[in-house]
Amino acid sequence: MTQHGDDPAVTRRAERPGLHLATVLPPEVTGKRELPRDRTQAILEAAKQVGALLKQNGHRFALAGSVAAYAHGAGTNLQHDADFCVRREDAEAIAATLREGGLEVLVPPEDWLLKTECFGQSVDIIFELAHRPVSTEMLDRAEEMPVESVVMPVLSATDLLCSLVSAFSEHYCDFGAVLPVARALREKVDWRRVRDECGAEPMPAAFLFLLERLNVIAPSKEHP
């Protein structure tokens, strides 16, 4: 990874020392527990803390995955982790920010993400979504949305669905996890772009066909 001596985000971080994550909530919030009792709330707290830290240091990012779907209004029961997508060239500076905020940053064998943990919940910092690099254009399309009390960039509904549908393969094909998201966000999604970007592969094409049969989306004019 490249050095970031002239990175404005690094300069802002140096000018604003002492930014740390509130990894232990105050007793009046938690009842003297370090983690929220509810798993969904714990994941949301982790997303809020990491998102706030990245915002305060001027980094480019967008919330992705199930918490992005939650922010858009799809579902209320989070069970996995919080995902943030960033450009690969920004990863080193972002890792430094997370470490300065008090989080341990792990580099897994996969070369497309970093991992950390907050409130006992996994947080993934992702450079690729379904083998597609996170781009400046993708981050430009992100929408500023509240994740409970913290406003942060969230993947657009179309980019979110593209990332979820593109991940389907012969080895991972859990339509049941994505179907409620597609139903909830169908009015916000540019389905033509989803078809153009994802529909050439068999498993994504099968999912799009299922959405048509369930009347979630209109049938493709190319395939009446």
DODOTOR-328891 format. One record per atom (N, C-alpha, C, O): x negated, y, z negated. Coordinates in pm, whole numbers, padded with zeros to 5 digits, always signed. Example, Ala and Ser with C-alpha at 12.3 -4.5 7.8 and 13.67 -1.06 7.14 Angstrom:
<recs>
-01319-00569-00780/-01230-00450-00780/-01320-00330-00780/-01424-00332-00846/-01285-00225-00708/-01367-00106-00714/-01290+00003-00787/-01341+00114-00804/
</recs>
This chain:
<recs>
-00084-00119+00000/+00000+00000+00000/-00088+00125+00000/-00201+00120-00047/-00038+00233+00051/-00117+00354+00064/-00120+00432-00065/-00037+00412-00153/-00216+00522-00075/-00225+00611-00189/-00128+00726-00172/-00088+00759-00060/-00090+00788-00282/+00012+00893-00276/-00035+01018-00348/+00042+01079-00423/-00161+01057-00327/-00212+01175-00396/-00139+01301-00360/-00130+01393-00442/-00086+01308-00237/-00016+01429-00193/+00135+01411-00194/+00207+01496-00143/+00183+01301-00251/+00327+01274-00253/+00395+01374-00344/+00358+01383-00461/+00496+01450-00295/+00564+01547-00382/+00632+01482-00501/+00645+01543-00607/+00676+01354-00485/+00738+01285-00598/+00638+01266-00710/+00673+01280-00827/+00511+01233-00675/+00408+01216-00776/+00380+01349-00845/+00362+01353-00966/+00377+01458-00768/+00355+01590-00826/+00465+01626-00924/+00438+01676-01033/+00591+01601-00884/+00703+01632-00974/+00693+01550-01102/+00724+01600-01210/+00650+01423-01089/+00638+01338-01206/+00532+01393-01301/+00551+01393-01423/+00421+01441-01245/+00314+01495-01328/+00359+01621-01400/+00315+01649-01512/+00446+01698-01335/+00492+01823-01395/+00598+01800-01502/+00629+01891-01579/+00655+01678-01506/+00764+01652-01598/+00730+01531-01684/+00791+01426-01666/+00634+01543-01776/+00593+01428-01856/+00703+01390-01954/+00792+01469-01984/+00693+01268-02004/+00782+01226-02111/+00915+01172-02067/+01004+01157-02150/+00934+01143-01938/+01059+01083-01893/+01053+00933-01917/+00975+00862-01855/+01135+00887-02007/+01137+00744-02039/+01280+00694-02038/+01374+00769-02062/+01294+00564-02010/+01427+00504-02011/+01477+00486-02152/+01400+00455-02244/+01607+00507-02170/+01669+00480-02299/+01703+00332-02305/+01820+00294-02301/+01600+00248-02315/+01623+00104-02306/+01692+00047-02429/+01740-00066-02427/+01699+00127-02536/+01778+00087-02652/+01882+00195-02675/+01848+00310-02703/+02009+00159-02662/+02116+00257-02679/+02133+00292-02826/+02101+00211-02914/+02184+00412-02854/+02203+00452-02994/+02309+00365-03062/+02398+00313-02995/+02300+00350-03195/+02392+00263-03267/+02538+00300-03248/+02623+00211-03244/+02570+00431-03235/+02710+00468-03220/+02768+00417-03088/+02890+00407-03074/+02682+00384-02990/+02729+00329-02864/+02733+00177-02869/+02827+00116-02818/+02633+00117-02930/+02619-00028-02923/+02664-00101-03048/+02670-00224-03048/+02695-00027-03156/+02724-00098-03280/+02600-00168-03333/+02609-00279-03385/+02483-00103-03320/+02354-00154-03364/+02309-00275-03283/+02228-00354-03332/+02359-00292-03164/+02313-00395-03073/+02228-00329-02965/+02259-00218-02922/+02122-00396-02921/+02038-00338-02818/+02105-00341-02681/+02077-00255-02598/+02192-00438-02656/+02258-00452-02527/+02407-00434-02541/+02464-00471-02643/+02473-00378-02440/+02619-00377-02441/+02672-00520-02449/+02611-00612-02396/+02785-00536-02516/+02841-00671-02534/+02883-00733-02402/+02874-00855-02385/+02928-00651-02309/+02983-00699-02183/+02873-00706-02078/+02795-00611-02064/+02867-00817-02002/+02762-00832-01900/+02775-00724-01792/+02674-00666-01750/+02896-00697-01748/+02916-00592-01648/+02861-00459-01697/+02792-00389-01623/+02892-00425-01822/+02845-00297-01875/+02693-00295-01888/+02631-00191-01867/+02634-00409-01923/+02488-00414-01933/+02423-00389-01798/+02325-00316-01789/+02478-00449-01691/+02423-00428-01558/+02442-00283-01515/+02351-00223-01457/+02557-00225-01544/+02581-00085-01510/+02485+00007-01586/+02434+00104-01529/+02462-00022-01713/+02369+00061-01790/+02229+00052-01731/+02158+00153-01722/+02188-00069-01690/+02056-00084-01628/+02048-00004-01499/+01949+00065-01474/+02153-00011-01416/+02156+00064-01291/+02151+00214-01317/+02080+00287-01248/+02226+00260-01416/+02228+00402-01448/+02090+00450-01494/+02044+00556-01452/+02026+00373-01580/+01897+00415-01633/+01791+00421-01523/+01718+00519-01512/+01784+00316-01440/+01684+00314-01334/+01715+00421-01230/+01625+00491-01183/+01843+00434-01192/+01882+00535-01095/+01849+00676-01144/+01801+00758-01066/+01876+00704-01271/+01846+00836-01327/+01696+00863-01326/+01654+00975-01297/+01616+00762-01357/+01472+00780-01357/+01420+00809-01217/+01335+00897-01199/+01469+00735-01117/+01426+00760-00979/+01470+00898-00932/+01395+00968-00864/+01592+00938-00968/+01640+01072-00931/+01553+01180-00993/+01513+01274-00924/+01524+01168-01121/+01448+01270-01191/+01309+01290-01132/+01250+01397-01144/+01259+01186-01068/+01125+01195-01010/+01128+01217-00860/+01023+01208-00795/+01244+01246-00803/+01254+01286-00664/+01231+01177-00562/+01195+01208-00448/+01253+01050-00598/+01231+00940-00504/+01352+00922-00412/+01465+00950-00450/+01325+00874-00289/+01430+00836-00197/+01471+00692-00226/+01387+00603-00230/+01601+00669-00247/+01650+00534-00275/+01800+00532-00253/+01864+00636-00235/+01857+00412-00255/+02003+00397-00255/+02038+00271-00333/+01972+00168-00320/+02141+00281-00412/+02193+00165-00482/+02250+00067-00380/+02315+00109-00284/+02227-00063-00401/+02272-00164-00307/+02340-00277-00384/+02358-00269-00506/+02378-00382-00311/+02429-00503-00373/+02563-00486-00444/+02644-00400-00408/+02584-00570-00546/+02715-00575-00613/+02747-00446-00688/+02864-00410-00699/+02645-00376-00739/+02673-00252-00812/+02713-00142-00712/+02794-00056-00746/+02657-00144-00592/+02703-00051-00488/+02848-00079-00452/+02927+00013-00434/+02883-00208-00440/+03022-00243-00412/+03113-00192-00524/+03221-00141-00498/+03068-00207-00648/+03143-00157-00763/+03163-00006-00752/+03273+00044-00775/+03056+00066-00717/+03066+00211-00705/+03166+00252-00598/+03234+00354-00612/+03175+00173-00491/+03271+00201-00384/+03413+00160-00421/+03507+00192-00348/+03431+00090-00532/+03564+00051-00576/+03598-00094-00556/+03716-00131-00565/+03499-00178-00529/+03525-00320-00506/+03482-00400-00628/+03363-00413-00655/+03578-00454-00701/+03547-00545-00809/+03508-00475-00937/+03465-00359-00937/+03522-00547-01046/+03488-00493-01178/+03404-00589-01261/+03366-00556-01373/+03375-00708-01209/+03306-00811-01287/+03170-00838-01226/+03159-00912-01128/+03066-00780-01284/+02929-00797-01234/+02862-00910-01311/+02871-00916-01434/+02795-00999-01238/+02736-01117-01302/+02588-01138-01271/+02525-01226-01330/+02531-01059-01180/+02395-01091-01136/+02297-00982-01176/+02251-00979-01290/+02264-00892-01085/+02160-00794-01114/+02195-00661-01049/+02299-00647-00985/+02107-00563-01066/+02122-00435-00999/+02015-00426-00891/+01899-00459-00914/+02055-00381-00772/+01963-00372-00658/+01950-00227-00613/+02049-00155-00603/+01827-00186-00586/+01799-00055-00528/+01717-00078-00402/+01621-00155-00405/+01753-00011-00293/+01672-00023-00172/+01589+00104-00155/+01636+00216-00175/+01463+00084-00118/+01367+00192-00100/+01283+00161+00024/+01279+00046+00069/+01218+00262+00077/+01126+00238+00188/+00998+00173+00134/+00952+00204+00024/+00942+00083+00215/+00821+00013+00171/+00708+00112+00138/+00632+00090+00044/+00698+00218+00216/+00587+00312+00193/+00602+00389+00062/+00507+00452+00016/+00720+00385+00001/+00743+00455-00126/+00727+00362-00247/+00737+00408-00361/+00704+00234-00223/+00709+00136-00331/+00605+00160-00439/+00635+00145-00558/+00485+00198-00400/+00378+00218-00498/+00412+00331-00595/+00396+00318-00716/+00459+00444-00541/+00495+00557-00626/+00613+00524-00715/+00618+00566-00831/+00709+00449-00662/+00826+00410-00742/+00785+00315-00853/+00833+00327-00966/+00698+00220-00823/+00649+00129-00927/+00579+00207-01038/+00597+00175-01155/+00501+00308-01002/+00434+00390-01103/+00535+00464-01190/+00516+00474-01312/+00641+00514-01129/+00746+00583-01206/+00812+00487-01305/+00835+00523-01420/+00843+00367-01260/+00907+00270-01349/+00816+00233-01465/+00861+00221-01579/+00688+00215-01436/+00594+00182-01544/+00583+00297-01643/+00579+00274-01764/+00577+00420-01593/+00568+00535-01682/+00696+00551-01763/+00694+00608-01872/+00807+00501-01709/+00932+00505-01782/+00946+00397-01886/+01045+00392-01958/+00847+00309-01894/+00849+00206-01999/+00890+00069-01951/+00912-00020-02033/+00901+00048-01820/+00943-00082-01768/+00823-00156-01710/+00733-00096-01652/+00825-00287-01726/+00725-00372-01662/+00769-00400-01519/+00885-00435-01495/+00678-00384-01425/+00708-00408-01284/+00634-00534-01240/+00513-00545-01258/+00708-00629-01184/+00652-00756-01139/+00649-00760-00986/+00740-00710-00920/+00544-00820-00933/+00532-00839-00788/+00551-00988-00760/+00460-01067-00784/+00670-01029-00710/+00696-01171-00686/+00627-01219-00560/+00572-01139-00485/+00628-01351-00535/+00566-01403-00412/+00628-01345-00286/+00558-01325-00186/+00758-01319-00288/+00821-01256-00173/+00762-01117-00154/+00739-01045-00252/+00738-01079-00029/+00672-00951-00004/+00770-00841+00032/+00731-00740+00091/+00898-00858-00002/+00998-00758+00036/+01068-00694-00083/+01170-00626-00066/+01015-00713-00204/+01077-00650-00320/+00981-00646-00438/+00879-00715-00440/+01016-00563-00535/+00956-00562-00667/+01067-00595-00767/+01185-00578-00737/+01028-00642-00884/+01126-00676-00986/+01091-00608-01118/+00974-00591-01152/+01196-00570-01190/+01179-00520-01325/+01300-00565-01406/+01387-00636-01355/+01304-00525-01531/+01414-00563-01619/+01450-00446-01709/+01361-00378-01760/+01578-00423-01728/+01627-00314-01814/+01753-00363-01884/+01841-00420-01820/+01763-00340-02013/+01875-00391-02093/+01892-00542-02077/+02004-00593-02082/+01781-00611-02058/+01788-00755-02042/+01842-00801-01909/+01865-00920-01889/+01863-00707-01816/+01919-00739-01684/+01812-00721-01576/+01729-00631-01583/+01815-00809-01477/+01721-00800-01366/+01755-00681-01278/+01872-00654-01251/+01652-00612-01233/+01667-00501-01139/+01569-00527-01025/+01449-00541-01049/+01620-00533-00903/+01537-00556-00785/+01517-00426-00708/+01614-00353-00683/+01395-00396-00672/+01361-00282-00589/+01326-00339-00452/+01221-00401-00435/+01414-00320-00354/+01411-00397-00229/+01362-00309-00114/+01406-00195-00098/+01270-00364-00033/+01222-00295+00086/+01292-00345+00213/+01289-00276+00315/+01355-00463+00207/+01423-00520+00323/+01558-00574+00279/+01570-00635+00173/+01659-00551+00362/+01792-00606+00338/+01821-00707+00449/+01833-00670+00566/+01831-00836+00411/+01852-00943+00508/+01747-00935+00620/+01781-00941+00738/+01620-00922+00580/+01505-00921+00672/+01499-00797+00760/+01424-00794+00858/+01574-00695+00727/+01569-00569+00801/+01510-00462+00711/+01561-00439+00601/+01403-00395+00754/+01339-00295+00669/+01436-00183+00631/+01516-00138+00713/+01427-00138+00507/+01501-00020+00465/+01441+00100+00537/+01320+00123+00531/+01525+00176+00605/+01478+00287+00689/+01521+00421+00630/+01610+00429+00546/+01454+00525+00677/+01494+00660+00638/+01637+00687+00680/+01713+00751+00607/+01676+00639+00800/+01813+00661+00849/+01915+00596+00757/+02021+00653+00730/+01884+00478+00708/+01975+00410+00616/+01992+00492+00488/+02104+00508+00438/+01882+00543+00434/+01891+00623+00313/+01962+00756+00339/+02032+00807+00252/+01946+00811+00460/+02017+00933+00496/+02169+00911+00498/+02245+01002+00467/+02210+00790+00533/+02354+00761+00540/+02414+00731+00402/+02536+00723+00389/+02331+00716+00300/+02381+00686+00166/+02471+00799+00116/+02452+00915+00152/+02567+00764+00033/+02663+00860-00021/+02633+00885-00168/+02606+00792-00244/+02638+01011-00208/+02624+01044-00350/+02754+01006-00421/+02860+01062-00391/+02745+00911-00513/+02864+00861-00580/+02834+00842-00728/+02720+00817-00765/+02937+00852-00813/+02915+00827-00956/+02910+00678-00987/+02996+00602-00943/+02810+00639-01060/+02806+00505-01119/+02834+00528-01266/+02745+00551-01347/+02963+00522-01298/+03014+00573-01425/+02972+00719-01440/+03024+00804-01368/+02880+00751-01530/+02851+00892-01557/+02732+00945-01480/+02700+01064-01492/+02664+00863-01402/+02544+00905-01330/+02572+00907-01180/+02608+00804-01123/+02555+01022-01118/+02571+01034-00973/+02439+00998-00907/+02333+01049-00945/+02445+00910-00808/+02323+00866-00740/+02356+00825-00598/+02474+00803-00568/+02257+00813-00509/+02283+00767-00373/+02322+00619-00372/+02258+00535-00436/+02427+00590-00299/+02478+00452-00286/+02486+00420-00137/+02532+00502-00058/+02443+00301-00098/+02454+00261+00042/+02593+00290+00095/+02691+00268+00025/+02602+00338+00218/+02733+00356+00280/+02805+00222+00285/+02740+00117+00284/+02937+00224+00290/+03014+00100+00293/+02975+00013+00412/+02969-00109+00401/+02948+00077+00526/+02910+00001+00645/+02775-00065+00627/+02759-00184+00657/+02676+00009+00579/+02544-00050+00556/+02551-00159+00450/+02481-00260+00461/+02633-00140+00349/+02649-00241+00246/+02704-00370+00305/+02651-00478+00278/+02811-00360+00385/+02868-00481+00445/+02771-00545+00542/+02762-00668+00547/+02698-00465+00619/+02597-00521+00708/+02494-00602+00629/+02454-00710+00671/+02451-00548+00516/+02351-00619+00437/+02406-00749+00380/+02335-00849+00374/+02531-00749+00338/+02590-00869+00281/+02619-00975+00386/+02592-01094+00365/+02672-00932+00500/+02709-01027+00607/+02583-01083+00674/+02578-01201+00708/+02483-00999+00694/+02360-01044+00760/+02286-01149+00678/+02207-01227+00733/+02312-01153+00549/+02242-01250+00463/+02294-01392+00481/+02228-01486+00437/+02410-01411+00543/+02465-01546+00561/+02376-01627+00655/+02331-01579+00759/+02351-01750+00615/+02272-01842+00698/+02314-01984+00666/+02403-02006+00584/+02250-02081+00728/+02278-02220+00699/+02244-02256+00555/+02298-02353+00501/+02155-02179+00493/+02113-02209+00356/+02188-02127+00252/+02186-02161+00133/+02254-02022+00294/+02334-01940+00202/+02455-01890+00279/+02444-01813+00374/+02572-01936+00235/+02692-01900+00310/+02813-01891+00217/+02914-01958+00238/+02800-01808+00114/+02907-01794+00015/+03005-01685+00059/+02997-01571+00014/+03098-01724+00148/+03197-01629+00195/+03283-01576+00081/+03326-01461+00083/+03307-01660-00018/+03396-01620-00128/+03345-01502-00208/+03425-01429-00266/+03212-01482-00212/+03158-01370-00287/+03174-01238-00213/+03187-01133-00275/+03174-01243-00079/+03177-01120+00001/+03319-01086+00046/+03348-00970+00073/+03407-01185+00054/+03544-01160+00101/+03616-01053+00020/+03677-00965+00081/+03612-01054-00115/+03680-00947-00189/+03622-00809-00162/+03696-00710-00162/+03492-00802-00137/+03429-00673-00106/+03478-00623+00029/+03513-00506+00044/+03481-00713+00128/+03529-00675+00261/+03674-00628+00255/+03710-00530+00320/+03756-00696+00178/+03897-00655+00165/+03909-00518+00101/+03985-00433+00147/+03833-00497-00006/+03846-00372-00081/+03794-00252-00001/+03847-00142-00014/+03692-00273+00082/+03627-00161+00150/+03662-00152+00298/+03603-00072+00370/+03757-00231+00345/+03779-00242+00489/+03811-00109+00555/+03775-00088+00671/+03878-00017+00484/+03911+00112+00544/+03791+00206+00552/+03796+00306+00624/+03685+00175+00480/+03567+00261+00477/+03456+00213+00570/+03355+00281+00587/+03475+00096+00630/+03367+00030+00705/+03386+00050+00855/+03498+00041+00906/+03277+00076+00924/+03275+00078+01070/+03251-00066+01116/+03137-00109+01130/+03360-00139+01140/+03348-00281+01171/+03285-00305+01307/+03226-00411+01329/+03296-00210+01398/+03227-00226+01526/+03077-00233+01506/+03009-00315+01568/+03025-00147+01418/+02881-00152+01392/+02843-00280+01319/+02737-00336+01345/+02927-00326+01229/+02899-00454+01162/+02891-00566+01265/+02800-00649+01260/+02987-00568+01360/+02983-00671+01464/+02858-00658+01549/+02792-00758+01580/+02824-00535+01588/+02708-00514+01674/+02579-00558+01606/+02492-00616+01671/+02567-00532+01475/+02443-00561+01406/+02434-00704+01354/+02325-00758+01339/+02550-00766+01328/+02549-00896+01260/+02612-01009+01341/+02581-01126+01317/+02699-00976+01435/+02786-01078+01494/+02720-01176+01587/+02785-01272+01629/+02592-01158+01623/+02527-01251+01714/+02485-01380+01646/+02467-01482+01713/+02470-01378+01515/+02431-01498+01441/+02554-01580+01402/+02659-01523+01376/+02542-01713+01398/+02661-01797+01381/+02735-01779+01249/+02858-01772+01249/+02664-01772+01137/+02733-01761+01009/+02799-01625+00989/+02915-01619+00946/+02731-01514+01020/+02802-01386+01016/+02920-01383+01112/+03025-01328+01078/+02905-01440+01233/+03015-01443+01329/+03133-01521+01272/+03249-01483+01293/+03105-01631+01202/+03212-01710+01142/+03285-01630+01034/+03407-01640+01021/+03211-01553+00957/+03274-01472+00853/+03363-01364+00915/+03473-01339+00867/+03315-01299+01020/+03396-01197+01087/+03523-01259+01147/+03629-01197+01144/+03511-01380+01201/+03629-01449+01253/+03727-01478+01140/+03848-01463+01158/+03676-01518+01023/+03763-01542+00908/+03836-01414+00868/+03955-01419+00837/+03767-01302+00869/+03832-01174+00835/+03944-01143+00934/+04049-01091+00896/+03923-01175+01061/+04028-01154+01160/+04149-01243+01131/+04263-01196+01133/+04124-01370+01104/+04234-01464+01079/+04312-01429+00952/+04431-01459+00942/+04245-01366+00858/+04311-01325+00733/+04372-01186+00743/+04424-01133+00645/+04364-01126+00863/+04418-00992+00888/+04352-00884+00801/+04413-00783+00768/+04227-00908+00766/+04150-00805+00696/+04102-00701+00795/+04102-00582+00766/+04059-00747+00914/+04015-00658+01021/+04087-00696+01149/+04137-00808+01163/+04092-00603+01243/+04156-00630+01371/+04067-00721+01455/+03945-00715+01443/+04127-00805+01540/+04047-00891+01626/+03959-00807+01720/+03997-00697+01761/+03845-00861+01751/+03755-00794+01844/+03818-00792+01981/+03872-00893+02026/+03811-00677+02049/+03866-00667+02185/+03787-00751+02284/+03837-00790+02389/+03661-00778+02249/+03577-00859+02337/+03611-01006+02327/+03581-01083+02418/+03676-01045+02216/+03710-01185+02197/+03856-01194+02153/+03882-01219+02035/+03950-01176+02244/+04092-01175+02207/+04138-01312+02159/+04255-01329+02124/
</recs>
